[in-house]
Structure formats: C-alpha cells, structure tokens
C-alpha cells in the first residue's frame, strides 16, 4: 500500500510525502502506481519547469517521494502554486476512493 501524507499550514499544502508501493499489479503493469506517480510528480514538474521554482524534494525508486515548500517565498506565485497542489489533492482523493486497498491518504494541519 502507498501512504500519502499531505501537510498543510493555514489550509494550504506546504509539503507532501509518499511511501510504499500500491501493489495493485506486477511492476510495469500497475495502473495505480502509474496514476500516483503522475499525480505526485506533476506539481513538482510544474513548480520547476513552469514557475521556475526549486522546492526541496527527494525521490527514489523504492516508492518514496517528498516535496517540501516550507521556507520558500511563494508570494509572487502563490495562486499558481496553490492551483497545482490543490489539483493534485483532488486527484489523490479520487484515487483513494477508487483504490482504498492500495492507497491511504492522510491530510494533516501543521502549525
């Protein structure tokens, strides 16, 4: 199972982390894994390639991804950043409804 944690401050996503494998099907045939990878990496690519921002992040082939925007100055691009991250969260919520045995989504409010 993949566990995805969404960390928010004042209702806005400031960090997200995924661990584990979906285990829906064999490697290379796992549609849940493919959907999760795309959904989680899309905002990171948008931040880097479209908005020219470089958040702290770590990714590996063992099913781990963490993106951390804490401490970044988002003021000039806050609307765009929030649109990317909120869109990701919508997709994750839908995937967690459709594949509850393969994905656990946890949303946390941080101070």
DRENKOLMI-182688 format. One record per atom (N, C-alpha, C): y, x, z negated; residue in one letter. Coordinates in pm, whole numbers, padded with zeros to 5 digits, always signed. Each point is the difference from the previous one (the first is absolute). Layout:
BEGIN
YXZA/...
end
This chain:
BEGIN
-00118+00083+00000X/+00118-00083+00000X/+00125+00088+00000X/+00100-00044+00075X/+00129+00068+00000X/+00090-00067-00102X/+00061+00080-00085X/+00098-00052-00096X/+00138+00043+00048X/+00088-00097+00013X/+00137+00029+00042X/+00093-00044-00112X/+00084+00092-00042X/+00097-00028-00104X/+00140+00006+00060X/+00076-00104-00025X/+00138-00008+00046X/+00088+00007-00125X/+00087+00097-00005X/+00089+00019-00115X/+00141-00041+00040X/+00060-00088-00080X/+00134-00050+00029X/+00095+00031-00114X/+00125+00015+00034X/+00109+00009-00097X/+00104-00103+00041X/+00035-00087-00091X/+00094-00109+00029X/-00044-00081+00122X/-00129-00022+00011X/-00054-00082+00109X/-00015+00069+00133X/+00037+00126+00010X/-00008+00076+00126X/-00110+00104-00008X/-00074+00015+00107X/-00108+00099+00004X/+00059+00140+00000X/-00047+00083-00094X/+00048+00137-00009X/-00113+00101+00019X/-00125-00051-00007X/-00116+00089+00014X/-00121-00085+00030X/-00094+00055+00077X/-00128-00067+00018X/-00111+00102+00013X/-00118-00043-00043X/-00114+00092-00005X/-00127-00075+00037X/-00085+00065+00078X/-00130-00057+00037X/-00108+00103-00033X/-00110-00050-00058X/-00113+00087-00031X/-00129-00072+00037X/-00096+00077+00045X/-00133-00053+00028X/-00017-00047+00144X/-00121-00042+00029X/-00036-00046+00134X/-00034-00148-00004X/+00031-00069+00107X/-00022-00145+00007X/-00149-00036-00002X/-00083+00082+00061X/-00145-00020+00004X/-00040-00135+00061X/+00077-00043+00100X/-00032-00124+00071X/-00110+00026+00104X/+00004+00119+00061X/-00098+00038+00102X/-00011+00152+00000X/-00085+00052+00088X/-00018+00144+00013X/+00129+00067+00044X/+00013+00127-00033X/+00116+00079+00043X/+00013-00008+00152X/+00120-00022+00045X/+00026-00013+00143X/-00013-00142+00051X/-00057-00089-00083X/-00015-00140+00039X/+00062-00095-00103X/+00066+00054-00097X/+00054-00078-00112X/+00138-00056+00036X/+00003-00129+00036X/+00127-00061+00041X/+00097-00016-00117X/-00052-00016-00120X/+00087-00012-00117X/+00069+00133-00026X/-00075+00107+00007X/+00057+00134-00017X/+00108+00027+00105X/-00029-00036+00123X/+00097+00021+00108X/+00127-00082-00024X/-00016-00124-00042X/+00116-00085-00027X/+00082+00054-00117X/-00067+00044-00104X/+00070+00056-00116X/+00074+00128+00036X/-00067+00088+00073X/+00063+00127+00039X/+00125-00024+00081X/-00009-00091+00095X/+00115-00032+00084X/+00112-00062-00083X/-00035-00095-00083X/+00100-00069-00082X/+00072+00095-00094X/-00073+00093-00059X/+00059+00093-00097X/+00076+00114+00065X/-00043+00043+00116X/+00067+00113+00066X/+00118-00043+00087X/+00004-00127+00040X/+00109-00050+00083X/+00138+00020-00065X/+00020-00041-00127X/+00132+00023-00058X/+00033+00148-00017X/-00099+00082-00029X/+00025+00143-00012X/+00050+00057+00133X/-00064-00039+00109X/+00044+00046+00132X/+00140-00053+00031X/+00026-00124-00035X/+00134-00056+00023X/+00107+00073-00078X/-00031+00033-00124X/+00095+00075-00082X/+00029+00136+00063X/-00104+00068+00043X/+00016+00136+00054X/+00058+00000+00141X/-00059-00077+00088X/+00034+00010+00142X/+00119-00085+00042X/+00019-00115-00063X/+00108-00090+00040X/+00123+00019-00088X/-00021+00005-00130X/+00112+00010-00093X/+00035+00144-00038X/-00079+00096+00048X/+00024+00142-00025X/+00009+00031-00150X/-00096-00054-00074X/-00008+00022-00144X/-00132+00069-00031X/-00001+00077-00106X/-00122+00072-00035X/-00037-00030-00145X/-00079-00105-00022X/-00046-00027-00136X/-00108+00099-00040X/-00022+00012-00129X/-00114+00079-00047X/-00126-00081+00032X/-00100+00066+00054X/-00124-00070+00028X/-00117+00097+00001X/-00118-00057-00023X/-00125+00076+00005X/-00103-00089+00066X/-00077+00057+00089X/-00103-00075+00069X/-00119+00093+00024X/-00122-00055-00014X/-00118+00080+00032X/-00110-00089+00055X/-00107+00061+00046X/-00108-00074+00065X/-00096-00066-00100X/+00025+00018-00128X/-00085-00060-00103X/+00049-00139-00042X/+00087-00061+00081X/+00048-00133-00032X/+00118-00002-00096X/+00077+00109-00001X/+00115+00008-00091X/+00129+00007+00080X/+00096-00083-00038X/+00134+00004+00057X/+00098-00039-00110X/+00104+00078-00015X/+00106-00035-00093X/+00133+00031+00066X/+00091-00096-00007X/+00136+00015+00053X/+00095-00032-00114X/+00096+00090-00023X/+00090-00011-00114X/+00145+00015+00046X/+00078-00106-00016X/+00140+00000+00039X/+00095+00017-00118X/-00055+00013-00119X/+00085+00014-00118X/+00086+00125+00013X/+00126-00014-00038X/+00093+00112+00004X/+00067+00020+00136X/-00040-00075+00101X/+00063+00013+00132X/+00125-00087+00005X/+00099+00045+00075X/+00121-00080+00022X/-00028-00096+00115X/-00021-00125-00032X/-00031-00101+00100X/+00120-00086+00036X/+00114+00027-00061X/+00115-00091+00009X/+00040-00033+00143X/+00001+00096+00090X/+00045-00028+00136X/-00106-00067+00086X/-00126+00003-00044X/-00109-00059+00078X/-00088-00091-00084X/+00056-00052-00107X/-00078-00080-00093X/-00063-00124+00065X/+00076-00069+00083X/-00052-00120+00066X/-00120+00034+00089X/+00010+00106+00078X/-00108+00041+00090X/-00124+00044-00078X/+00022+00077-00106X/-00111+00046-00083X/-00073-00119-00062X/+00077-00092-00058X/-00060-00118-00063X/-00073-00086+00101X/+00051-00010+00121X/-00069-00078+00105X/-00135+00061+00032X/-00005+00131+00015X/-00127+00068+00027X/-00100-00023-00114X/+00045+00021-00122X/-00091-00008-00115X/-00041-00144-00031X/+00093-00093+00012X/-00034-00141-00024X/-00097-00052+00106X/+00016+00044+00124X/-00093-00039+00107X/-00139+00055-00028X/-00007+00124-00047X/-00129+00059-00038X/-00066-00086-00108X/+00077-00039-00100X/-00056-00077-00111X/-00052-00136+00047X/+00069-00064+00092X/-00047-00128+00055X/-00137+00019+00064X/-00015+00103+00078X/-00129+00026+00066X/-00108+00032-00103X/+00032+00078-00101X/-00098+00034-00103X/-00045-00124-00077X/+00093-00089-00028X/-00037-00125-00070X/-00098-00081+00085X/+00027-00009+00129X/-00089-00075+00089X/-00137+00066+00010X/-00003+00130+00012X/-00128+00072+00006X/-00078-00017-00130X/+00068+00002-00114X/-00070-00015-00128X/-00059-00141-00015X/+00065-00100+00058X/-00055-00136+00000X/-00123-00009+00089X/+00007+00063+00115X/-00109-00007+00097X/-00120+00086-00035X/+00022+00107-00074X/-00107+00095-00032X/+00002+00036-00149X/-00019-00099-00087X/+00011+00027-00144X/-00108+00093-00055X/-00111+00017+00070X/-00105+00091-00045X/+00025+00144+00043X/+00102+00020+00084X/+00026+00133+00055X/+00136+00056-00038X/+00085-00085-00054X/+00138+00041-00028X/+00048-00065-00129X/+00054+00085-00087X/+00063-00050-00121X/+00148+00041+00005X/+00088-00097+00000X/+00143+00024+00006X/+00061-00027-00136X/+00072+00099-00052X/+00064-00011-00131X/+00148+00030+00017X/+00083-00093-00046X/+00144+00019+00005X/+00052+00019-00142X/+00078+00105-00019X/+00051+00034-00134X/+00150+00018+00004X/+00067-00052-00102X/+00144+00022-00014X/+00020+00116-00096X/+00072+00102+00047X/+00030+00117-00083X/+00143-00010-00049X/+00030+00071-00106X/+00136+00002-00053X/+00075+00118+00052X/
end
